[in-house]
Structures are given as structure tokens and as C-alpha cells.
Amino acid sequence: MNPVIDFFQGLAAHVPDLLQPFIIAAAGAVPFIEGELSSIIGVWAGMNPIVAGVAGAIGNFICVTVIVLLGARARRAVVTRKAEKRELAAVGAGVSVGAGTAAEAPPADGTAGDTVAEGNLGEEGKPESKGRIKFKRFLTRFGVPGASLLGPLAIPTQITSTILVGAGVKTSWILLWQGIAIIAWTTLTTLIATGALTLLAG
């Protein structure tokens, strides 16, 4: 079993009952554990299934919210810088034309620089994982709602949120559907864990 999962499972089983929800919430914030597995950890540690599910979902959603807000802020900063560079390039080109100097040189250099930078990023960047490729297919075919709900089948919600932010999706829309997806998947895995534990105990 994953050592991180073993760690949280052992910790949840040995701390006082009042601290267990916080342990499960912390586990829910970890990629590849999230609300789905953290709720199972809680159920198998002897927690009330509802408490385990809610704690795991809350931890998962808090982490996603932080990622989305910080990512959106970073993206706005990048977009603003690019817009400022384009404005400066346009102003420089206008001045050169007015002065009668090599009018075509500044805009050509600026345009070429942008194009080359984008081309390098695409060509020299590391190849995307199968999970990212699958999620982007979900996004193209089903939009944000469908991609958010199916995303956990491919990659963690923390990563899907980052992709959605990078695509320029509205922050509130991301959080809404990521929240729905987290609740749905956490509820499903909690029910499965509870049912399995009942069968084994019976």
C-alpha cells in the first residue's frame, strides 16, 4: 500500500476521536488521496462514515480552492504583463514609423519573439501525461461540468483545477463543479467502504 496512505491510516487510528476529522481533512488535501481515499481511511479507522466523508471532502475542497485562487491570480499577472509588452511594442513601432526609421524591424522582432517563445514552449516542453491528455479530451467533449465529474478517473482534482485555470475558465465556475465532483466521488467511495466493512464484519 502507498506509504502516505499507511501514514494517515495509522495516524487516524491512534489519535483521539476529536482529532480524527482533522487528520482525514489533511489527507483529503493530498493529491492522489483526496476526498475519495481519505474517507475510506476514516471509515476503516473506525470513524462515523458521515464524519469521515464530510471531513475528507472539506479538506479536498479547501486545497482545490487555494490552488484555483492562487492560479487565477498568477494567470492574471501573466496576461497583464503580456498585454503591457504588446502595448509597448505597438508604441515603439509607431514611433519608428513616424521618425522614418526601419519601420518594419520593431514589429517584426516583437512578433517573432512572441512566436518563437510560444513555439519553444510547445516543442521543448515535457510530454503531457496520459491523465492530462484524457482530462483535456473530457473537457473538449463534455465541457467544464463533465470534465470535473469525470476528471478524477484520470488525474487528481488539484491538477484538473490547475488545467481549468490555465484554460481561462471562470474561478466561480471551476469551484462550483469541482465541489460537486468532490462531493459525488467522496460520497460514492464512503458508501463503498462502509458496505465493504459491513460485509467483512458480518
C-alpha positions in Angstrom: 0.0 0.0 0.0 1.0 3.6 -0.5 3.2 4.7 2.4 1.3 8.1 2.6 -2.0 6.2 2.9 -0.4 4.0 5.5 0.7 7.0 7.5 -2.7 8.7 7.6 -4.5 5.4 8.3 -2.2 4.7 11.3 -2.4 8.3 12.5 -6.2 8.3 12.3 -6.4 5.1 14.2 -4.3 6.2 17.1 -5.3 9.8 17.7 -8.3 10.8 19.9 -11.7 10.8 18.2 -11.9 14.6 18.2 -8.7 14.9 16.2 -9.6 12.2 13.6 -11.7 14.5 11.3 -8.7 16.9 11.1 -6.4 14.0 10.1 -8.9 12.9 7.4 -9.2 16.5 6.2 -5.5 16.8 5.9 -5.4 13.5 4.0 -8.1 14.9 1.7 -5.8 17.8 0.7 -3.1 15.4 -0.6 -3.2 14.8 -4.4 -4.0 11.2 -5.3 -5.6 10.6 -1.9 -8.2 13.4 -1.9 -11.7 13.1 -0.5 -12.3 9.7 -2.1 -9.5 7.8 -0.4 -9.4 9.9 2.8 -13.0 9.0 3.6 -12.1 5.3 3.1 -9.2 5.8 5.5 -11.5 7.3 8.1 -14.1 4.6 7.7 -11.5 1.9 8.2 -10.1 3.7 11.2 -13.5 3.4 12.9 -14.9 6.8 12.2 -18.5 7.5 11.6 -18.9 7.3 7.8 -20.7 10.6 7.5 -18.0 12.4 9.5 -15.2 10.7 7.5 -16.8 11.7 4.2 -17.5 15.3 5.2 -14.0 15.7 6.6 -12.3 14.3 3.5 -14.4 16.4 1.2 -13.8 19.6 3.1 -10.0 19.0 3.1 -10.1 18.3 -0.6 -12.2 21.3 -1.4 -10.1 23.7 0.7 -6.9 22.6 -1.1 -8.6 23.0 -4.5 -9.9 26.4 -3.6 -6.4 27.6 -2.6 -4.9 26.3 -5.9 -7.7 27.9 -8.0 -7.4 31.3 -6.4 -3.6 31.4 -6.5 -3.6 30.0 -10.0 -6.1 32.6 -11.2 -4.1 35.4 -9.6 -0.9 34.2 -11.3 -2.6 33.9 -14.7 -4.0 37.4 -14.5 -0.5 38.7 -13.7 0.9 36.8 -16.8 -1.9 38.1 -19.1 -1.4 41.6 -17.8 2.4 41.5 -18.5 1.8 40.2 -22.0 -0.7 42.9 -22.7 1.7 45.6 -21.5 4.5 44.2 -23.7 2.2 44.3 -26.7 1.3 47.9 -26.0 4.9 48.9 -25.6 5.8 47.1 -28.9 2.9 48.9 -30.6 4.0 52.3 -29.3 7.6 51.6 -30.3 6.5 50.6 -33.8 4.5 53.8 -34.1 7.4 56.0 -33.1 9.8 54.3 -35.5 7.3 54.8 -38.4 6.9 58.5 -37.5 10.6 59.0 -37.4 11.1 57.4 -40.8 13.5 54.7 -39.4 13.3 51.0 -40.2 9.6 50.8 -39.6 9.2 47.1 -40.1 12.0 46.0 -37.8 10.5 46.6 -34.4 7.1 45.0 -35.0 8.8 42.1 -36.8 11.2 41.5 -33.9 8.4 41.7 -31.4 6.1 39.4 -33.3 8.9 36.9 -34.0 9.9 36.9 -30.3 6.4 36.1 -29.2 6.0 33.4 -31.8 9.4 31.8 -31.1 8.7 31.8 -27.3 5.4 30.1 -27.8 6.9 27.6 -30.3 9.7 26.7 -27.9 7.3 26.1 -25.1 5.3 23.8 -27.2 8.2 21.9 -28.7 10.6 21.8 -25.8 8.1 21.2 -23.1 7.8 17.8 -21.4 5.2 15.5 -23.0 1.9 15.5 -21.2 0.9 12.6 -19.1 -1.9 10.2 -20.2 -4.1 11.6 -17.4 -3.8 15.2 -18.6 -4.5 14.2 -22.2 -7.5 12.2 -21.1 -8.8 15.1 -19.0 -8.4 17.5 -21.8 -10.4 15.2 -24.0 -13.2 15.2 -21.3 -13.0 19.0 -21.3 -13.3 19.2 -25.1 -16.2 16.7 -25.3 -18.2 17.5 -22.1 -17.2 21.0 -21.0 -16.3 22.0 -17.5 -19.2 20.1 -15.8 -18.5 16.8 -17.5 -14.7 17.2 -17.2 -14.9 18.0 -13.5 -17.1 15.0 -12.8 -15.0 12.6 -14.9 -11.7 14.1 -14.1 -10.9 12.0 -11.0 -10.9 9.0 -13.3 -7.8 10.5 -14.9 -5.9 12.8 -12.5 -6.5 14.4 -9.1 -8.8 17.4 -8.7 -5.8 19.6 -7.7 -4.4 19.1 -11.2 -7.7 19.3 -13.0 -8.3 22.6 -11.3 -4.9 23.9 -12.5 -5.7 22.9 -16.1 -9.1 24.7 -15.9 -7.5 27.9 -14.5 -4.9 27.8 -17.3 -7.6 27.5 -19.8 -9.2 30.7 -18.6 -12.3 29.2 -17.1 -14.1 31.5 -14.6 -13.0 30.8 -11.0 -16.5 30.5 -9.6 -17.4 28.0 -12.3 -14.4 25.9 -11.5 -15.1 25.9 -7.8 -18.8 25.0 -8.3 -18.1 22.0 -10.4 -15.0 20.8 -8.6 -17.1 21.0 -5.4 -19.9 18.9 -6.9 -17.4 16.4 -8.2 -15.6 16.1 -4.8 -18.9 15.6 -3.0 -20.1 13.0 -5.6 -16.9 10.9 -5.6 -16.4 11.1 -1.8 -20.0 10.0 -1.2 -19.5 7.1 -3.6 -16.3 5.9 -2.0 -17.6 6.3 1.5 -20.6 4.2 0.7 -18.5 1.5 -0.9 -16.1 1.5 2.1 -19.0 1.3 4.6 -20.6 -1.5 2.6 -17.4 -3.5 2.4 -16.7 -3.0 6.1 -20.2 -4.2 6.9 -19.8 -7.3 4.8 -16.5 -8.2 6.4 -17.8 -7.6 9.9 -20.9 -9.6 9.2 
